[in-house]
Amino acid sequence: MLDARLETIRRRRPVPWGQERLDTQLQSLALARRECDLFLPTDDLTIDEVRAQALAAIAGAAKADAATATIAKEDTR
């Protein structure tokens, strides 16, 4: 899950809404935030840094999934 403060969002692109709408959205996504595998505040990151961190998280999750699958396979022998 990617996150940014309102001032960052406005610096990146014009939006016709304010903090109240962002707060409502954050409340609506609270469960998703608690349950996500990756929460990445992007305020101080470039797009390349966001991409690199997201890809690293995906690669790490895939590696962990492969290890879990290998262990599970060995347990069934």
FILO-203591 format. One record per residue: residue number from 0; residue in three letters; chain; y, x, z of N, C-alpha, C in turn. Coordinates in Angstrom, 3 decimals. Atoms other than C-alpha are relative to their C-alpha. Layout:
<sites>
[NUM, Ala, A, [Y, X, Z], [Y, X, Z], [Y, X, Z]] ...
</sites>
This chain:
<sites>
[0, Met, A, [-1.166, 0.861, 0.000], [0.000, 0.000, 0.000], [1.223, 0.903, 0.000]] [1, Leu, A, [-1.241, -0.758, 0.083], [3.361, 1.410, -1.007], [1.096, -0.747, 0.738]] [2, Asp, A, [-1.071, 0.610, -0.773], [6.439, 0.804, 1.119], [1.303, 0.755, -0.254]] [3, Ala, A, [-1.320, -0.617, 0.107], [10.173, 1.472, 0.873], [1.010, -0.862, 0.749]] [4, Arg, A, [-1.099, 0.713, -0.644], [13.291, 0.551, 2.806], [0.894, -0.625, -1.078]] [5, Leu, A, [-0.858, 0.708, 0.947], [15.818, -1.782, 1.177], [0.966, 0.953, -0.703]] [6, Glu, A, [-0.954, -0.910, 0.641], [18.335, 1.011, 0.556], [-0.677, 0.857, -1.073]] [7, Thr, A, [0.747, -0.758, 1.005], [15.651, 2.967, -1.306], [-0.295, -0.872, -1.216]] [8, Ile, A, [0.290, 0.935, 1.096], [14.645, -0.063, -3.350], [1.247, -0.188, -0.860]] [9, Arg, A, [-1.255, 0.211, 0.744], [18.281, -0.659, -4.320], [0.448, 1.250, -0.751]] [10, Arg, A, [-0.337, -1.239, 0.694], [18.762, 2.990, -5.232], [-0.863, 0.154, -1.262]] [11, Arg, A, [0.927, -0.126, 1.124], [15.753, 2.772, -7.550], [0.237, -1.023, -1.093]] [12, Arg, A, [-0.242, 1.059, 0.999], [16.648, -0.518, -9.252], [0.800, -1.120, 0.649]] [13, Pro, A, [-0.768, 1.122, -0.562], [18.969, -3.490, -8.835], [-0.933, -1.149, 0.392]] [14, Val, A, [0.756, 1.178, -0.447], [17.510, -6.370, -6.836], [0.993, -1.046, 0.494]] [15, Pro, A, [-0.945, 1.051, -0.384], [19.181, -9.742, -6.247], [-0.218, -0.544, 1.409]] [16, Trp, A, [0.315, 0.507, -1.326], [17.793, -10.165, -2.727], [0.330, 1.042, 1.049]] [17, Gly, A, [-0.409, -0.872, -1.098], [18.502, -8.696, 0.699], [-1.097, 0.245, 1.017]] [18, Gln, A, [0.924, -0.394, -1.060], [16.908, -7.566, 3.937], [-0.840, -1.166, 0.501]] [19, Glu, A, [0.747, 1.165, -0.496], [15.913, -11.097, 4.988], [-1.246, -0.256, -0.853]] [20, Arg, A, [1.160, 0.207, 0.887], [13.667, -11.487, 1.942], [-1.020, 1.124, 0.176]] [21, Leu, A, [0.919, -1.122, -0.204], [12.194, -8.009, 2.454], [-0.749, -0.172, 1.321]] [22, Asp, A, [0.657, 0.236, -1.291], [11.485, -8.841, 6.110], [-1.067, -1.087, -0.111]] [23, Thr, A, [0.968, 1.080, 0.214], [9.755, -12.076, 5.042], [-1.227, 0.532, -0.733]] [24, Gln, A, [1.105, -0.585, 0.756], [7.665, -10.147, 2.544], [-0.849, 0.900, 0.901]] [25, Leu, A, [0.734, -0.888, -0.905], [6.722, -7.547, 5.167], [-0.837, -0.793, 1.001]] [26, Gln, A, [0.769, 0.855, -0.902], [5.654, -10.318, 7.558], [-1.206, -0.588, -0.721]] [27, Ser, A, [1.102, 0.575, 0.782], [3.542, -11.900, 4.819], [-1.098, 1.026, -0.281]] [28, Leu, A, [0.960, -1.060, 0.334], [1.883, -8.564, 4.096], [-0.501, 0.765, 1.222]] [29, Ala, A, [0.365, -0.728, -1.224], [1.320, -7.558, 7.741], [-1.506, 0.249, 0.099]] [30, Leu, A, [1.448, -0.181, -0.058], [-2.444, -8.115, 7.592], [-0.455, 1.015, -1.037]] [31, Ala, A, [0.347, -0.966, 1.052], [-2.713, -6.228, 4.311], [0.360, 1.415, 0.446]] [32, Arg, A, [-0.416, -1.330, -0.481], [-0.799, -3.342, 5.885], [-0.974, 0.520, 1.054]] [33, Arg, A, [0.939, -0.427, -1.050], [-3.120, -3.260, 8.908], [-1.364, 0.367, -0.574]] [34, Glu, A, [1.347, -0.182, 0.541], [-6.230, -3.377, 6.727], [-0.075, 0.984, -1.171]] [35, Cys, A, [0.029, -0.851, 1.193], [-5.211, -1.083, 3.860], [-0.570, 1.383, 0.315]] [36, Asp, A, [0.543, -1.353, -0.135], [-6.876, 2.268, 3.298], [1.083, 1.063, -0.109]] [37, Leu, A, [-1.111, -0.940, 0.166], [-3.602, 3.931, 2.373], [1.306, -0.766, 0.152]] [38, Phe, A, [-1.356, 0.523, -0.142], [-0.108, 3.089, 3.586], [0.928, 1.166, -0.264]] [39, Leu, A, [-0.817, -1.125, 0.433], [2.438, 5.266, 1.850], [1.482, -0.375, -0.058]] [40, Pro, A, [-1.448, 0.180, 0.076], [6.148, 5.132, 2.714], [0.543, 0.905, -1.119]] [41, Thr, A, [-0.410, -0.759, 1.183], [7.805, 6.223, -0.529], [1.471, 0.393, 0.006]] [42, Asp, A, [-1.447, -0.228, -0.034], [11.433, 6.546, 0.566], [0.398, 1.430, -0.343]] [43, Asp, A, [-0.368, -1.404, 0.200], [11.483, 10.340, 0.528], [-0.859, 0.701, -1.043]] [44, Leu, A, [0.905, -0.579, 0.993], [9.020, 10.845, -2.326], [0.480, -0.290, -1.417]] [45, Thr, A, [-0.245, 0.244, 1.421], [9.460, 11.247, -6.060], [-1.189, -0.783, -0.553]] [46, Ile, A, [1.111, 0.726, 0.611], [7.301, 9.225, -8.427], [-1.217, 0.918, -0.164]] [47, Asp, A, [1.112, -0.947, 0.141], [5.213, 12.350, -9.043], [-0.704, 0.241, 1.334]] [48, Glu, A, [0.600, -0.170, -1.325], [4.674, 12.806, -5.299], [-0.793, -1.239, 0.414]] [49, Val, A, [0.733, 1.238, -0.294], [3.671, 9.143, -4.899], [-1.310, 0.001, -0.767]] [50, Arg, A, [1.203, -0.035, 0.834], [1.224, 9.494, -7.792], [-1.023, 1.005, 0.563]] [51, Ala, A, [0.904, -1.028, -0.513], [-0.245, 12.713, -6.370], [-0.665, -0.440, 1.301]] [52, Gln, A, [0.568, 0.428, -1.275], [-0.706, 11.259, -2.893], [-0.966, -1.165, -0.182]] [53, Ala, A, [0.892, 1.132, 0.255], [-2.226, 8.028, -4.210], [-1.302, 0.482, -0.636]] [54, Leu, A, [1.214, -0.527, 0.646], [-4.649, 9.926, -6.473], [-0.843, 0.808, 0.974]] [55, Ala, A, [0.745, -0.762, -1.008], [-5.595, 12.254, -3.616], [-0.740, -0.941, 0.951]] [56, Ala, A, [0.639, 0.982, -0.889], [-6.330, 9.236, -1.397], [-1.181, -0.659, -0.702]] [57, Ile, A, [1.094, 0.607, 0.761], [-8.437, 7.638, -4.137], [-1.153, 0.977, -0.130]] [58, Ala, A, [1.049, -1.015, 0.129], [-10.340, 10.884, -4.702], [-0.717, 0.206, 1.327]] [59, Gly, A, [0.608, -0.151, -1.320], [-10.910, 11.257, -0.968], [-0.881, -1.181, 0.352]] [60, Ala, A, [0.799, 1.201, -0.269], [-12.154, 7.678, -0.687], [-1.265, 0.010, -0.838]] [61, Ala, A, [1.170, -0.057, 0.872], [-14.480, 8.164, -3.648], [-1.002, 1.020, 0.525]] [62, Lys, A, [0.881, -1.035, -0.562], [-15.859, 11.344, -2.085], [-0.697, -0.518, 1.251]] [63, Ala, A, [0.582, 0.575, -1.221], [-16.400, 9.557, 1.245], [-1.036, -1.063, -0.349]] [64, Asp, A, [0.947, 1.029, 0.435], [-18.087, 6.632, -0.547], [-1.277, 0.632, -0.538]] [65, Ala, A, [1.171, -0.683, 0.553], [-20.397, 9.032, -2.391], [-0.844, 0.591, 1.121]] [66, Ala, A, [0.738, -0.568, -1.131], [-21.335, 10.761, 0.863], [-0.722, -1.092, 0.773]] [67, Thr, A, [0.622, 1.127, -0.701], [-22.019, 7.418, 2.546], [-1.184, -0.523, -0.791]] [68, Ala, A, [1.091, 0.491, 0.855], [-24.142, 6.305, -0.414], [-1.183, 0.952, 0.059]] [69, Thr, A, [1.073, -0.993, -0.080], [-26.136, 9.549, -0.244], [-0.732, -0.125, 1.327]] [70, Ile, A, [0.614, 0.153, -1.323], [-26.754, 9.112, 3.488], [-0.834, -1.277, 0.035]] [71, Ala, A, [0.721, 1.266, 0.014], [-27.771, 5.487, 2.995], [-1.271, 0.114, -0.834]] [72, Lys, A, [1.163, -0.184, 0.855], [-30.134, 6.481, 0.191], [-1.075, 0.798, 0.737]] [73, Glu, A, [0.953, -0.814, -0.749], [-31.748, 9.128, 2.411], [-0.643, -0.796, 1.134]] [74, Asp, A, [0.517, 0.822, -1.092], [-32.161, 6.585, 5.224], [-1.094, -0.960, -0.451]] [75, Thr, A, [0.990, 0.947, 0.491], [-34.275, 4.349, 2.991], [-1.289, 0.678, -0.453]] [76, Arg, A, [1.204, -0.729, 0.441], [-36.819, 7.059, 2.197], [-1.053, -0.024, 1.080]] 
</sites>
